[in-house]
């Protein structure tokens, strides 16, 4: 075996198109959400966010390509595949809907929402980088069900439901890509030339839209060269501003989930024969998110799932470097703007609906079967958060708001909005806590369950979860001493009940199968 592996092999071309398409869909999604949900102007999207995202993607892709070549040379192998890497889809949705959108609604200022996104991305990057030191310990103390349930709740409500509504709102174009996605990913159909199902779905939707509706604004041209800028001043103002604490309730758990997910992906790569250094892999992942925040992108990066698949495809190291180079070229030349005009939203949203469904299903498939009730319990805070968002949207559409209507009036109509908001505040944390607590009880570990209840009490007391204040500008989360004492007391009473019932041993639930069950 030569100590210098080849720079590029045939499988790298196949791997490049797959990873490039994945990243391109992320960029189109960013454009769609920033324009359609947040109302960002083009200069903010194509002049700041996308150039910063390109730099963060390029940084990681080049490192992981170099890392794979280094491992191949050290071990005298030619079959080492680089870790796939790109923008974090889950954090993308979480940051848009739970950080940037509330700031935009509260201030009416796209700049303020953008700065909030920078701060959230920075916090996530710090957690990911620090996690390179403590990542293994975090994974040991947090049940997988707790992390996946929180993700699944977001996927089922904020991702799947919203895009399902949009598909059936424009069924003529949107249901064709949906049919392609279902045929390929659920039905196992293969397309000529081994084309990815996502690419076929997007192409079908784009062609159908062009045939039916044409291009009302004409065929777009690239927006022009836009180099990344250093936005440290905007980042600092967001981190020191009055809304800074509100970012933590979302960015902290999202950073933690990214960390644990990256650890799982490293284990997956090792199982496929490629053992990469944990600390450097996690540190560069975090560095990519920090670079994104410094240079204008609101969205952290992550190690992607699927290393064994890329390796089986024949991809080695060059596919990662090629992806970073081409994505950077698209972003810096403004070509993403042209693609966003050529590819309508209806052509892409079927993929996003599928992503949400798969994320929701994974919470049950990748955890022990006995933990299914705990996973379902973790959905409840997410459903409350989604319901509250729908309520707020309806009130705004009617020209009023919760402060004007009043909680008592809604309660009299049968909507227990006080409990809804209480459950909605910091719902990612509360979802993790409830799921972990229930999973511990299923495993007959009452001491661990009481520990999670105490965590809930502590976070409630300081206002990280369950605390809110109703103002004319909307619902805000106060942080400090004694913010949600009634909920904190409730968690304390639960902890007491668990402790007084005895520590418990391993019961029937613990003796069930421990391996994740397969797809039904």
C-alpha positions in Angstrom: 0.0 0.0 0.0 1.4 3.4 -0.9 1.8 5.9 1.9 0.5 8.7 -0.4 -3.1 7.9 -1.3 -4.4 9.2 -4.7 -5.8 12.8 -4.6 -9.0 11.9 -6.3 -10.8 8.7 -7.3 -14.0 8.0 -9.4 -16.1 7.5 -6.2 -15.2 11.1 -5.2 -17.2 12.4 -8.1 -20.3 10.5 -7.1 -19.8 11.5 -3.5 -19.3 15.1 -4.5 -22.7 15.3 -6.3 -24.5 13.8 -3.4 -22.9 16.0 -0.7 -23.1 19.1 -2.9 -26.8 18.5 -3.5 -27.3 18.2 0.2 -25.6 21.4 0.9 -27.3 23.2 -2.0 -30.7 22.3 -0.6 -29.6 23.8 2.7 -28.6 27.0 1.0 -31.9 27.2 -1.0 -33.7 26.5 2.3 -31.8 29.4 4.0 -32.8 31.7 1.2 -36.5 30.6 1.4 -36.7 30.9 5.1 -34.9 34.2 5.4 -37.0 35.8 2.6 -40.4 34.1 3.2 -40.4 33.8 7.0 -38.2 36.7 8.2 -38.5 39.1 5.3 -34.8 39.7 5.0 -33.7 41.9 2.1 -31.5 40.4 -0.6 -28.4 42.4 0.4 -28.5 40.9 3.9 -29.0 37.3 2.5 -26.6 37.3 -0.4 -24.2 39.9 0.9 -23.7 38.7 4.5 -25.3 35.4 5.4 -24.3 33.2 2.4 -20.7 34.4 2.1 -20.3 33.7 5.8 -21.9 30.3 5.4 -19.6 29.5 2.4 -16.5 30.3 4.5 -17.7 28.0 7.4 -18.4 25.2 4.9 -15.1 25.5 3.1 -13.1 25.5 6.4 -14.6 22.2 7.6 -14.6 20.5 4.2 -10.9 21.2 3.7 -10.0 20.1 7.2 -11.9 16.8 7.0 -10.4 16.1 3.5 -6.9 16.6 4.9 -7.8 14.5 8.0 -8.9 11.6 5.8 -5.7 11.8 3.7 -3.6 12.0 6.9 -5.3 8.9 8.3 -4.9 7.0 5.0 -1.2 7.8 4.8 -0.6 6.9 8.5 -2.4 3.5 8.2 -1.2 2.8 4.6 -4.8 2.5 3.3 -6.6 3.9 0.3 -10.2 3.4 1.5 -10.5 6.1 4.1 -13.5 8.4 3.5 -13.7 12.0 4.8 -16.4 12.9 7.3 -19.3 14.6 5.6 -19.9 18.1 6.9 -22.2 21.1 6.3 -24.8 23.4 7.7 -26.8 22.0 10.6 -30.4 21.5 9.4 -32.0 21.2 12.8 -30.3 24.3 14.2 -31.2 26.1 11.0 -34.9 25.6 11.7 -34.6 26.2 15.5 -32.7 29.4 15.1 -35.1 30.8 12.4 -38.3 30.0 14.2 -37.3 30.2 17.9 -34.7 33.0 18.0 -34.7 35.1 14.8 -38.5 35.1 14.1 -39.5 36.2 17.7 -36.9 39.0 17.5 -38.2 40.1 14.1 -41.8 40.1 15.4 -40.8 42.0 18.5 -38.6 44.7 16.8 -39.8 44.6 13.2 -36.1 44.9 12.3 -34.4 42.3 10.0 -31.0 43.6 11.2 -31.9 42.8 14.8 -33.0 39.3 13.8 -29.8 38.8 11.9 -27.7 39.9 14.9 -29.7 37.5 17.1 -28.8 34.7 14.7 -25.1 35.6 14.9 -25.2 35.5 18.7 -27.0 32.1 18.7 -24.5 30.7 16.2 -21.6 31.9 18.3 -23.0 30.3 21.5 -23.6 27.0 19.6 -20.0 27.2 18.3 -18.6 27.8 21.8 -20.5 24.7 23.1 -19.3 22.6 20.2 -15.7 23.6 20.6 -15.8 23.2 24.4 -17.5 19.8 23.8 -14.3 18.5 22.3 -13.1 18.3 25.9 -16.2 16.9 27.6 -18.1 15.3 24.8 -17.9 11.7 26.0 -19.1 12.6 29.5 -22.1 14.5 28.1 -23.1 11.5 26.0 -22.9 9.2 29.0 -25.2 11.2 31.3 -27.9 12.2 28.7 -30.2 9.4 27.4 -30.4 9.2 23.6 -34.2 9.2 23.9 -34.1 12.6 25.5 -32.1 14.2 22.7 -33.9 12.5 19.8 -37.4 13.3 21.3 -36.6 17.0 21.4 -35.5 16.9 17.8 -38.5 14.8 16.7 -40.9 17.2 18.3 -39.5 20.1 16.4 -39.5 18.0 13.2 -43.1 16.9 13.5 -44.5 20.3 14.3 -42.4 23.2 13.1 -41.0 21.4 10.1 -43.4 18.8 8.8 -46.7 20.5 9.6 -45.7 23.9 8.1 -44.4 22.3 4.9 -47.4 20.0 4.6 -49.6 23.0 4.7 -47.6 24.6 1.9 -47.7 21.5 -0.2 -51.4 21.2 -0.1 -51.8 24.9 -0.6 -50.1 24.6 -4.0 -50.7 20.9 -4.9 -50.3 21.0 -8.7 -46.6 21.6 -8.5 -45.7 20.6 -4.9 -47.3 17.1 -4.9 -45.2 15.9 -7.8 -41.9 16.3 -6.0 -43.6 14.8 -2.9 -44.6 11.7 -5.0 -41.0 11.4 -6.2 -39.7 11.6 -2.6 -42.1 9.0 -1.4 -41.4 6.7 -4.3 -37.6 6.9 -3.8 -37.1 7.1 0.0 -40.2 5.1 1.1 -40.7 2.9 -1.9 -37.0 2.2 -2.6 -37.3 3.1 -6.3 -34.1 3.9 -8.2 -33.7 6.5 -11.0 -31.7 6.2 -14.2 -28.0 6.8 -13.8 -28.2 6.5 -10.1 -29.5 10.0 -9.8 -30.3 11.1 -6.2 -34.0 11.1 -5.4 -33.8 14.6 -4.0 -32.2 15.9 -7.2 -35.0 14.3 -9.3 -37.7 15.7 -7.0 -36.3 19.3 -7.2 -35.8 19.1 -10.9 -39.3 17.8 -11.5 -40.8 20.5 -9.4 -38.7 23.2 -11.1 -39.5 22.0 -14.7 -43.2 21.7 -13.9 -43.3 25.2 -12.4 -41.5 26.6 -15.4 -43.9 24.9 -17.8 -47.0 26.0 -16.0 -46.0 29.5 -14.8 -42.8 30.4 -16.5 -40.4 32.9 -14.9 -42.5 36.0 -14.0 -39.3 38.1 -13.3 -37.4 36.7 -16.2 -34.5 34.2 -16.1 -32.3 35.5 -13.3 -28.6 36.3 -13.6 -26.0 35.9 -10.8 -26.2 38.7 -8.2 -22.4 39.5 -8.4 -19.3 38.9 -6.4 -19.9 39.3 -2.6 -16.8 38.5 -0.4 -17.3 37.6 3.2 -17.0 40.4 5.7 -16.0 40.4 9.4 -19.0 41.3 11.5 -17.5 41.3 15.0 -19.2 44.6 16.0 -22.7 43.2 15.2 -21.9 40.0 17.0 -20.7 41.9 20.1 -23.8 44.1 20.2 -26.0 41.1 20.1 -24.2 39.3 22.8 -24.3 42.3 25.1 -27.8 43.5 24.2 -31.0 43.1 26.2 -32.2 40.0 24.3 -28.9 38.1 24.8 -30.3 35.7 27.5 -33.2 34.7 25.3 -30.8 33.1 22.8 -29.6 30.6 25.4 -32.8 28.7 25.8 -32.5 27.5 22.2 -28.8 27.7 21.4 -27.6 25.8 24.5 -29.6 22.7 23.8 -29.0 22.9 20.1 -25.3 23.1 20.7 -25.5 20.1 23.0 -27.5 18.1 20.4 -25.0 18.9 17.8 -22.2 17.8 20.1 -23.8 14.4 20.8 -24.8 13.9 17.2 -21.2 14.5 16.1 -20.0 11.9 18.7 -22.5 9.4 17.2 -21.3 10.1 13.7 -17.7 9.6 14.8 -18.7 6.2 16.2 -20.4 5.4 13.0 -17.3 6.2 11.0 -15.2 4.1 13.3 -17.6 1.2 12.9 -17.0 1.6 9.1 -13.2 1.3 9.7 -12.2 4.9 9.9 -11.2 6.0 13.4 -10.8 9.7 13.4 -9.4 11.7 16.4 -12.4 12.8 18.5 -11.0 16.0 19.9 -9.8 17.6 16.6 -12.9 16.5 14.8 -15.2 18.2 17.3 -13.0 21.2 17.7 -13.0 22.0 14.0 -16.7 21.4 13.8 -17.1 24.1 16.5 -14.6 26.3 14.8 -16.7 26.2 11.6 -19.7 27.5 13.6 -17.6 30.3 15.2 -16.3 31.3 11.7 -19.9 31.4 10.5 -20.8 33.8 13.3 -17.7 36.0 12.8 -18.3 36.4 9.1 -22.1 37.0 8.9 -23.8 33.6 8.9 -26.5 32.8 11.5 -26.2 29.0 11.1 -23.8 26.6 12.8 -22.2 23.7 11.0 -22.1 20.0 11.9 -20.8 16.6 11.0 -23.4 14.9 8.8 -24.8 11.4 9.3 -24.0 8.9 6.6 -20.2 8.4 6.5 -20.5 4.6 5.9 -22.8 5.4 2.9 -20.3 7.8 1.3 -17.5 5.3 1.9 -19.5 2.5 0.3 -20.1 4.8 -2.7 -16.4 4.9 -3.2 -15.8 8.5 -2.0 -12.5 9.2 -0.2 -11.1 12.6 0.6 -11.5 14.7 -2.6 -15.3 14.7 -2.5 -15.2 16.8 0.7 -12.8 19.4 -0.7 -14.7 19.6 -4.0 -17.9 20.3 -2.2 -16.4 23.1 -0.2 -14.9 24.7 -3.2 -18.0 24.6 -5.4 -20.4 25.7 -2.6 -18.0 28.7 -1.9 -18.0 29.6 -5.6 -21.8 29.6 -5.7 -22.2 31.7 -2.6 -19.5 34.3 -3.4 -20.6 34.9 -7.0 -24.3 35.3 -6.1 -25.2 32.2 -8.1 -27.4 30.9 -5.3 -29.7 33.9 -5.9 -30.1 32.7 -9.5 -30.8 29.1 -8.4 -33.3 30.3 -5.8 -35.2 32.0 -8.6 -35.0 29.1 -10.9 -36.0 26.5 -8.2 -39.4 27.5 -6.7 -40.2 26.8 -3.1 -42.8 24.1 -4.1 -40.0 22.1 -5.7 -38.0 21.9 -2.4 -40.5 21.6 0.4 -41.3 17.9 -0.3 -37.7 17.1 0.7 -38.1 19.2 3.9 -41.3 17.4 4.8 -39.5 14.0 4.4 -36.6 15.3 6.5 -39.1 16.1 9.3 -40.8 12.8 9.1 -37.6 10.8 9.2 -36.3 12.8 12.2 -39.6 12.1 14.0 -39.4 8.4 13.1 -35.8 8.2 14.2 -36.7 9.1 17.8 -38.5 5.7 18.0 -36.3 3.6 15.7 -32.9 4.6 17.2 -33.9 4.1 20.9 -34.9 1.0 22.9 -38.5 0.0 22.2 -39.4 0.3 25.9 -38.5 4.1 25.8 -41.3 4.8 23.2 -43.7 6.3 25.8 -40.9 8.6 27.1 -40.2 9.7 23.5 -43.9 10.5 23.0 -44.0 12.5 26.3 -41.1 14.6 25.0 -43.3 15.6 22.0 -45.7 17.5 24.3 -43.7 20.7 24.9 -43.0 20.9 21.1 -46.7 20.6 20.3 -47.4 23.3 22.9 -44.8 25.6 21.3 -46.2 25.0 17.8 -49.8 25.6 19.0 -48.8 28.8 20.7 -47.1 30.0 17.5 -50.3 29.2 15.5 -52.3 31.1 18.1 -50.1 34.2 17.9 -50.2 34.1 14.1 -54.0 33.9 14.1 -54.3 36.8 16.5 -51.9 38.9 14.5 -53.8 38.1 11.4 -57.0 39.4 13.1 -55.2 42.7 13.9 -54.8 42.0 17.6 -52.6 40.2 20.1 -52.5 38.2 23.2 -52.0 41.2 25.4 -55.1 42.9 24.0 -57.3 39.9 24.1 -56.2 38.7 27.5 -55.4 35.2 28.9 -58.8 35.0 30.8 -60.8 35.6 27.7 -59.0 32.8 25.8 -59.3 30.5 28.9 -63.1 31.2 28.9 -63.2 30.1 25.3 -61.5 26.8 26.2 -57.9 27.7 25.3 -55.7 27.3 28.4 -53.2 29.7 27.0 -51.4 30.2 30.4 -50.5 26.5 30.6 -49.6 26.5 26.9 -47.1 29.4 27.2 -45.7 27.9 30.4 -45.0 24.6 28.7 -43.7 26.5 25.6 -41.0 28.6 27.2 -37.7 26.8 26.9 -39.5 23.8 25.4 -36.4 22.1 24.1 -34.9 21.9 27.6 -38.2 20.7 29.1 -38.7 18.1 26.4 -35.3 16.7 27.2 -35.9 16.7 30.9 -39.4 15.1 30.7 -38.1 12.4 28.3 -35.0 11.6 30.4 -37.1 11.5 33.6 -39.6 9.1 32.0 -36.9 6.9 30.5 -35.2 6.6 33.9 -38.5 5.6 35.5 -39.0 3.0 32.7 -35.6 1.6 33.5 -36.6 1.5 37.2 -33.8 4.1 38.1 -35.8 6.4 40.4 -32.7 8.1 41.7 -31.7 9.2 38.2 -35.3 10.3 37.5 -35.3 12.5 40.6 -32.1 14.0 39.5 -33.6 15.1 36.2 -36.6 16.5 38.1 -34.2 18.5 40.2 -32.6 19.9 37.0 -36.1 20.9 35.9 -36.7 22.7 39.2 -33.4 24.5 39.0 -34.0 25.7 35.4 -37.5 26.8 36.2 -36.4 28.8 39.2 -34.0 30.8 37.1 -36.4 31.2 34.3 -34.6 29.1 31.6 -37.8 27.1 31.2 -41.5 27.8 32.0 -41.1 31.5 33.0 -42.8 34.2 30.9 -44.2 37.7 31.1 -47.0 39.1 28.9 -46.2 42.6 27.5 -47.8 44.8 24.9 -44.9 43.8 22.6 -45.5 40.1 23.1 -44.5 37.3 25.4 -40.9 37.6 26.9 -38.8 35.2 29.0 -37.6 36.8 32.2 -34.3 35.4 33.6 -33.2 35.6 37.2 -33.9 34.5 40.7 -37.3 32.9 41.4 -38.9 33.4 38.0 -41.2 30.3 37.9 -41.4 29.2 41.5 -44.7 27.3 41.2 -43.3 25.1 38.4 -40.0 24.7 40.3 -42.0 23.5 43.3 -43.8 21.0 41.1 -40.6 19.5 39.9 -39.3 19.4 43.5 -42.4 17.5 44.5 -41.9 15.1 41.7 -38.3 14.5 42.7 -39.5 13.8 46.3 -42.1 11.3 45.1 -39.5 9.4 43.1 -37.0 9.4 46.0 -39.6 8.4 48.6 -40.8 5.5 46.4 -37.3 4.0 46.7 -34.3 3.9 44.4 -35.7 0.9 42.6 -33.9 -1.9 40.8 -33.9 -3.1 37.2 -37.4 -4.2 36.5 -39.2 -5.8 33.6 -38.7 -2.8 31.4 -34.9 -3.0 31.7 -34.9 -6.7 30.7 -36.5 -6.0 27.4 -34.4 -5.8 24.3 -31.7 -3.1 24.5 -31.1 -2.8 20.8 -33.0 -0.2 18.8 -35.9 -1.7 17.0 -36.0 -1.7 13.2 -38.4 0.3 11.1 -42.0 -1.1 11.5 
